[in-house]
Amino acid sequence: MLDEIGSDEGLRLHQLIARLFPLPRSLTGAGVRSTLAVLGERLPLEIHEVPSGTQVLDWTVPLEWQVLSARILRPDGSILVDWTDSPLHLLGYSVPFRGRLPLADLLQHLHTLPEQPSVTPYRTAYYSSVWGFCLPHERLADLREGEYEVLVDTTLVPGFLTYGELVLPGQEDGEVLITAHVCHPAQANDNLSGVVLAAALAERLAGFGRRRWTYRFLFAPGTLGAIAWLDEHRDDVHRVHAGLVLTGLGDASPPSYKRSRRGNTHIDRAVAHVLRHEAPGSRLLPFSPYGYDERQFCSPGFNLPVGRFGRGVHGEYPEYHTSADDLSFVGPDQLADSLSLLIKIVGLLERDCTYRSTAPYGEPQLGPRGLYRGTGGVAMKRADLEMSLLWVLNLADGENSLLDMAERSDLPFTQVAEAAARLVEAGLLIDVLV
Ligand code: ZN
């Protein structure tokens, strides 16, 4: 229904990541807006601006942060570190500062990764009034005593928290919520991979006229964006039938899925099923109250059926939150594979429904009804088709959904759905409204 993905799809996804990569994203500010503007060229995004000082759940929207320039000069006037080389060099939300510091004082403001001396860490200090720089540890090796000239030309003024939203209405009120965070500067896997995959999925669904579910896409700064959205939608989050937080989908690790807090909802079962049949080596992770925005969606007051789909898990790979999470760390093939899996997951949610057999007394004859002929959407060997037909006929008692049948028979959902479609055509199944 959503079409298979083309051979150059991975490259296109990678190109979009490359275009978004240099934009200086943060929790607020110009980088988030320009990122949403690029996505807005493809999707009719609705842009929300939540003013600084707004109370959202237990949090307050902070001042808006902008960077004009930031650098440190060595005592001899040469550049030690400059924000224009990479937005990672400035600690996120650094307060303005201008002055000269002796080396010992300067070191208090420098963040490095001694265990990975050639890379720059990605660090933020959203809720404390400090300034700092992040740089490769190896650059500290030859620092001499003397006065270092520091410039942190930033502004923190009343502004907005910005996020983008897109709703694609379906036949049912129930919503599928797809979210990706848009607050990290210069991090390709975490989370431009999630951003471009959410956008690619939205583009496909927008072009698909007969949507069963309503799809809501959210491109929002991590934590506070989700919290602002939840605050705004407190009274209608019950419409969320299923949801996925997308992050880290371009690295070479096998796919992974973190279950929702509820653990066995439709989305949990759908992803587990697709990964089991389509992604050997993939991992299923239990819920934990740490990680990305699933923390907010699965907080106990909301307890939404939202899981997290990714590949490498945050904190488990050394490139995480460093300058090594760059364009070379995400691959077109992995991006394409992740999109293909996402399309299969959504296809399952769209097609999963419940039937009742019209011939439950003894097995109906299948051959004379032409059930083995014709070309369906899924190519199957005759033996596989026969097993699928028998399972569907047997379990179509008005209680079991197609996913129930696929799980119990251990057959791929696509085969079960294809068998059901043939049986409906032959008049042996009728749809049951659940
Ligand atoms: Zn992150």
Residues whose N, C-alpha, C, O or C-beta is under 5 A from the ligand:
A	BS01	ZN	D190
